[in-house]
Amino acid sequence: MTTFNDIDRKAINTIRCLSADGVAKANSGHPGAPMGLAPLAHVIFNNFLNFNPKNPNWFNRDRFVLSNGHGVMLHYVLLHLFGYDSMKMDDLKQFRQLGSRSPGHPEAETDGIEVTTGPLGQGIANAVGLAIAQANIAATFNKPGFAVSDNFTYSIFGDGCMMEGVASEAMSLAGHLQLGNLISFYDDNHITIDGDINVAFTENVLARLEAYGWHTIWVEDGDNDLEGIAKAIEEAKKVTDKPSCIKITTTIGFGSKLAGTHSVHGAPLKADDIAQLKEQFGLDPTKSFDVEQDVYDLYHAKAAKGASAEESWNDLFSKYSAEYPELATELQRRIKGELPQGWEKHLPTYTPADPAIASRKLSEILIGKVFDALPELIGGSADLTGSNLTRYSKSVDFQPPSTGLGDYSGRYIRYGVREHGMGAIMNGISAYGGFIPYSGTFLNFVSYAAGAVRLSALSEHQVIWVATHDSIGLGEDGPTHQPIETLAHFRALPNMQVWRPADGNETSAAYYKSLTNKHTPSIIALSRQNLPQLEGSSIEKASKGGYTLVEVENAQVIIVATGSEVGIAVDAAKVLAEQNIKANIVSLPDWFTFDQQSEEYKLSVLPDNIPILSVEVMTTNGWQKYSHQQFGINRFGASGPAPEVYKFFEFTPEGIAKRAAATIEFYKGTPVRSPLKTAF
Ligand SMILES: Cc1ncc(C[n+]2csc(CCOP(=O)(O)OP(=O)(O)O)c2C)c(N)n1
């Protein structure tokens, strides 16, 4: 049994006071959760978490996620006390200041912070992804006597996270998947911003999690019962076939005059409150940011244990390398995030002689060709496998072996109808290292996961959305399923590739860039309907994000399009040619990638002195950046067979040709500059 004494209590009170000091100095932040959670955090970090502050990226470290990210001061204080170079005392003093290493919510770029949290619910869903990743690595690489992967994922979440749908989605899946390597803590302090949770949140959280298949434990006095917390974690570690949730009943802002109220959730404590707090805890009320040496000594001793745990693991890994050299080399490659030599040779290429194929099918063909060559790929779909075509026929499902449906080495995840959870889980898998997750849903429903997609971009997670049924071209399902604003929304995200390939070569380019750009997530929008293989397309050209597909001398207009509209634009150019009008066609499958090309290249594609018409069966929003005139759909779509819907909206060769001619007419006699040219 783990026992505790006065130095533990002093360390806990130091965490509380440092948290209060940090928030007070910033005059901004959330002191309540750190003060209430200090005992739990102390027990997790000092007694259970396996980590080495001198090497925050040690692969087999336990992962820790603070899902209630507003309580980040707690995590910063811990990083500091355990001796992470990323968090010096000055960094605590610079909390929330511009350019500091201690931003307002946890950001994964800080060593010791695994995932960016703050948007409630995301962190615990990321933790599910981290646990899936560990289970898969263990099932793939561990050998008898060589548990090269055996880390746990620990996560704290509060009432806020537990109310969010994304957490429910991910936790429900975690229960099904029997992730015994996931241990979470529910901070039951009864308070959110609006006050007591009685106004909005009265369910029995543990009963709900039990129904999901979780093991649950309750520590009734989370403010003081350190032994109880430790005992609960010991018990949770022994439950290997269920994720565990330990409900810890705590007092928000413990020690403050405002303890137990929402006033202490998100506002600094007043100076007199902090002084009485320190006095109460036997610390010097005249000092701030003060840590007594015995507290540092305690935590540094634990840090040293972490360093030797890593050394032992390194020894184990050397022996493993001798016994299983190929596996060891492969695991090292995966950890480094290097793709296998020559993998790209498996990317399919096409010629115009090849048949018209739906780009979702082209994607399926591609996945089938690269899946064995890229063991880091771990796929899935939100219950649309047969529509997204995301499953390689020979892949095994990631499932608990006891279900008889697959095993933990499986590389295909049945996410169920949980798009948001899927997005957040993919972020967690990506954060673990050694994986490139991809998953399918209809493009329109990527919007359901927008919160997670945004964090993929912000945290630079390489995750790939296989977003099929990408337009009105899906036809009969109608406006509820037909994306209009979706691409504009995701194109507006910084650090986001949004591919909409027009044919087979462009689909290969989309995957090539998505698989090689380690720090940028991707959405690959794919058609349900067949698309012709275009004359003039190539992986190389499309990999620039945009290129001239059809070029004629003395062109009078450029038609720039994406995806299914590129082929129609090519036919429109033929209609125009019959009227002696010359048109060039530009395909622009990914704005993000195109924007990164040289000015010279971009201006060669979209030059001065020629009017440019954009064509895409979506909102015209954003196309002003690349065109003078836009042809799109600024309303909801319509239900009907796809060819009829296209005709209804006039996205036909004739409809496009008519608008191209009108564009030429409109700009006749007016000098036109490339839309790429702007004042700054
Ligand atoms: C998705 C999302 N919605 C809203 C917020 C704003 N917000 C920050 S903390 C909070 C309440 C959280 O309550 P709880 O988890 O109980 O934290 P505690 O009061 O215990 O610190 C809210 C609504 C947010 N960060 N993320």
The ligand as a Gaussian input file, in Angstrom:
#p B3LYP/6-31G(d) Opt

LIG

1 1
 C      -15.997000      23.333000     -25.942000
 C      -15.882000      24.364000     -24.869000
 N      -16.970000      25.052000     -24.499000
 C      -16.878000      26.004000     -23.553000
 C      -15.690000      26.280000     -22.952000
 C      -15.580000      27.387000     -21.914000
 N      -15.375000      26.797000     -20.568000
 C      -14.165000      26.750000     -20.010000
 S      -14.173000      25.997000     -18.521000
 C      -15.844000      25.749000     -18.594000
 C      -16.559000      25.050000     -17.471000
 C      -15.864000      23.801000     -17.120000
 O      -16.372000      23.244000     -15.961000
 P      -15.557000      22.092000     -15.262000
 O      -15.077000      21.130000     -16.241000
 O      -16.408000      21.561000     -14.158000
 O      -14.289000      22.823000     -14.685000
 P      -14.072000      23.406000     -13.221000
 O      -15.169000      24.386000     -12.961000
 O      -14.119000      22.258000     -12.307000
 O      -12.734000      24.060000     -13.301000
 C      -16.359000      26.247000     -19.783000
 C      -17.786000      26.187000     -20.150000
 C      -14.570000      25.534000     -23.366000
 N      -13.356000      25.722000     -22.858000
 N      -14.701000      24.566000     -24.296000

